[in-house]
Amino acid sequence: DPENFKGSRYVHTLNGSGLVPVTHVLHDIGITDITVVPEQEKPDGNFPTCPYPNPEIFEALRLGLELAEKSGADLMLATDPDADRVGIAVKCKDGSYELLSGNEVGVLLLYYICAGHYGVECRNVLTGFKWIGDQIAKLEAAGQVDRFIFGFEESYGYLAGPYVRDKDAIIGSMLICEMAAYYRAKGSSIKEELERIYAEYGRYLNKVDSFEFP
């Protein structure tokens, strides 16, 4: 419902190819209050504003978080350079912003998409989104491609529906914003819904350590 988006404010960040398709799809569903980090608006292969353009790294999100705090945004979205992954920070009740892990966003999106319709089959696959795409291909070969609802990986990769066979930040950004607006319209928030999931299914803590080897 486009009415859900009234008053919602979003920040988009990180230099790369995501700006046009992300803002385009958000406009298509009725989201118009999108602020883009000016220093990270244009694609720039040198990525002058951060040491490494990975939405999993806090320093890459610093400018986006600062702008979100300044503008009071409901949500900050950071798509990586080739727009296949999206990281988010959500506004908490005290006005602070919390970065969510890929697992948390994946669970939130699956919970939002499935709503009351549980009974879905969960398939765990090897690391790498190609293995999720492989599951879609197998379902398609069996004439059951519509059974694929949602797939995600820990490193901010999400895919809803079988339209593409790889993680996609455009579909992910749209669903995340739609989910945020839906919960906002209900008087809740992504943060509150995450706490509700934890209360129902148990709290789960995960931390990522990233190592680089030349």
Salt bridges, closest charged atoms under 4 A:
GLU3 OE2 - LYS6 NZ 3.27
ASP28 OD2 - HIS24 NE2 3.60
ASP33 OD2 - ARG9 NE 3.31
GLU56 OE2 - ARG85 NH1 2.62
GLU59 OE2 - ARG62 NE 2.82
GLU66 OE2 - ARG62 NH1 3.16
ASP74 OD1 - ARG184 NE 3.20
ASP80 OD2 - ARG85 NE 3.30
ASP84 OD2 - LYS167 NZ 3.88
GLU98 OE1 - LYS191 NZ 2.73
GLU121 OE2 - ARG123 NE 2.85
GLU121 OE1 - ARG147 NH2 2.51
ASP134 OD2 - LYS138 NZ 3.30
GLU140 OE2 - ARG165 NH2 3.29
GLU153 OE2 - LYS167 NZ 3.59
ASP166 OD1 - LYS167 NZ 3.96
GLU192 OE1 - LYS93 NZ 3.81
GLU193 OE2 - ARG196 NH1 2.43
GLU195 OE2 - LYS191 NZ 3.20
GLU195 OE1 - ARG203 NH2 2.59
ASP209 OD1 - LYS207 NZ 2.68
